[in-house]
Amino acid sequence: MDDCILLDAGSGGRASQRLISQCFRHHFANPLLDRMDDAALLPVSPAHDKPLAMSTDSYTVTPLFFPGGSIGTLAVHGTVNDVSMLGGDVRYLSCAFIIEEGLPLATLDRVAADMAAAAQEAGIQIVTGDTKVVQRGACDQLFINTTGIGHLLVQPEPSGHRARPGDAVLVSGAVGDHGLTIMGSREGLSFLTDVRSDSAPLNGLVRAVFAAAEAAGMPGEVHVLRDPTRGGLATTLNEIAEQSGVSIELDEQAIPVHEAVRNGCSFLGLDPLYLANEGKCLCIVPESLADTVLEAMRATPYGREAACIGTVGDERAGQVVLRTLIGGQRLLGMLEGAQLPRIC
């Protein structure tokens, strides 16, 4: 690890993994943390039959407001989604604000209103929190931390370690919207006015997926759920491939990407598969369950563009391969560096 922390360490890619491994996991290692899922699985007393899922996240996005959302909506959606990815039925959030001296009260009020609306839509309550004000220059306007907790809906719970050869890889909708929206808003790119963040709560979609699996007589067979945030689809699938010791093959033609995002990425030299998403999830299930889960996703407000985009294999463990539009193959590695810092 370098002597100083660089922006790359917040990208969600290889640099982030190295920082977490060499610093935090080195000091904090324990069986709950070492699973390295989006949320932690907490054992409870014998009097309770359902373990808890818990996740925490900090939000430092700039600009604070952007088409399709704000730092306030992200602070709710991101943590709701992380708890949901472990199969948790999140009901309560805490929130903490670090506010730079001089922030207009109207700005903070607008952020709080966005958080309240997002929490109401997700069916959760913000029940405790903390506020700190720091001197000018000590932070960039406003940082927010949220923590969520909820009982598990299903066991065994989804985990990055549970992908199996023969599984199907599903995505709940088009990818790349959030990352490109933040870039367009930050840089004032007028040709990206048709692009909006996909920031959304996925707890309702996840409940629908579990209900469909149970109705099909396959409860507990939702092997993996992940939201591909920093580092995008490609980086998240690399994490899953490494955790499970499998290979993943994707069909480029099957991956949904909105035309405005595709065109914007082409112009800017970006790859939508590495751009952040804040309202999409990956779902890995046995092939025999894939159509049922897709139907359930598409019946929800945030899953209408759900698609089957690939399969899990065992030939090249830890690798993600893309079958390209022209019939070739391309190795999708994990993100190196930061395409765009401070996106969430």
Sequence and secondary structure as in RCSB ss.txt:
>XXXX:A:sequence
MDDCILLDAGSGGRASQRLISQCFRHHFANPLLDRMDDAALLPVSPAHDKPLAMSTDSYTVTPLFFPGGSIGTLA
VHGTVNDVSMLGGDVRYLSCAFIIEEGLPLATLDRVAADMAAAAQEAGIQIVTGDTKVVQRGACDQLFINTTGIG
HLLVQPEPSGHRARPGDAVLVSGAVGDHGLTIMGSREGLSFLTDVRSDSAPLNGLVRAVFAAAEAAGMPGEVHVL
RDPTRGGLATTLNEIAEQSGVSIELDEQAIPVHEAVRNGCSFLGLDPLYLANEGKCLCIVPESLADTVLEAMRAT
PYGREAACIGTVGDERAGQVVLRTLIGGQRLLGMLEGAQLPRIC
>XXXX:A:secstr
  SS  GGGGSSSHHHHHHIIIIIHHHH  TTGGG  SSEEE   TT SS EEEEEEEE  SSSEETTEEHHHHH
HHHHHHHHHHTTEEEEEEEEEEEEETT  HHHHHHHHHHHHHHHHHHT EEEEEEEEEE TTSSSSEEEEEEEEE
EESSSS   TT   TTEEEEESS  SHHHHHHHHHHHT GGGTT        HHHHHHHHHHHHHTT TT   EE
E   TTHHHHHHHHHHHHHT EEEEEGGGS   HHHHHHHHHHT  GGGS  SS  EEEEEHHHHHHHHHHHHTS
TT TT EEEEEEESSSTT EEEE TTS EEE     S SSS   
